[in-house]
Amino acid sequence: MRAVQWLAILLLSVPGLVTGEVVAAEKSPRETGGNMLPPPDADAALRSELARAKDKNTRAALERFIRRHPGNPLVEEARQALEAMERK
């Protein structure tokens, strides 16, 4: 297949590339005018960060989580994991 044909296939396979449509507009909040994706779920991000800290199974990782998020309720779970680690 010639390079021009490959380029045409590539261009047509990327949504919105040829038509200029904004793909994010389908998922964006109405008040943004369709220009922005919705904000990430902050709670899910913190839960994920805590899970990674626990998976590392190091005192430093859990202490870093506690230091970075002192007012978050998940800090108590991090402290419990840290105490369990110290008991072993």
N, C-alpha and C positions, 0 to 999 in steps of 0.2 A: 504494500500500500504506500502511496506517495505521502510525503510529509504534509502536503496541503490537506489531504484527506484526514490525516491524523489530527491536524490542527482544528479542522472543522468539527470532528467528533469531540475533541476536548472542549472546544468552546460551547458546543451545544449541550454537553453533559453537566456543566456547572450552572446550577440554578441562578437565574437573574443576571448572568454575565452578559448575555446578548441582549436581553430584553430590558435590562436596567432596573428590574424589580428589586425592591428591598425585601430580602427574605426575613429579616428580623421584624418587619412590620406585622407579620402574622402573629407573633408571640409577644409583642411589646404592649405595655400598658397604654390605654387610650390617651391619657394626659401627656404622653411624650410625643404625640404626633406621629407615632409609628417609627421613630428613629432610634429607639433604644430597646434593648432586651430587658426583661424584668430583672430586678436586683436579685442577687444570689440569696439563698436561704442561709442567713448568718448562723442560726442554731445548728443546722446540718453541718456547716463548715467547722464549728467548734466541736461538735460530737466526733467528726472525722479526725480532727487534730488530736483530741484526747485518745481516740482509738489508736492512732499512730504512736502516740507517746507510750501507751500501755504496751503496744506490740514491741517497741524497742526494749522494754523491760529494763530500763536504766533509771537510776535515781535522777540523773541530769535531765532526762526528757520530761519526767513528771514535774520536777521542780521548775523547769522552764515554762511548762503549761500553767502552773500555778502563778508564777511571776507575771506572765503575759496577760492573764485573765483574772485578776484578783477579786472582782465583784461578781463573777459568774457562778451560778449554782453548781456547775460541773466541777468546780474546784474541789468541792467536798469529795466527789468521786475520785478525783486525782489524789487527794490526800489519803483516802482509804486505800487506794492501790499502792501508794508509797509506804504506808504503814504495814500493809500485808507483805510487801517486799522486804522490809526491814525485819519482820518476824521470822523470815526464812533463814 
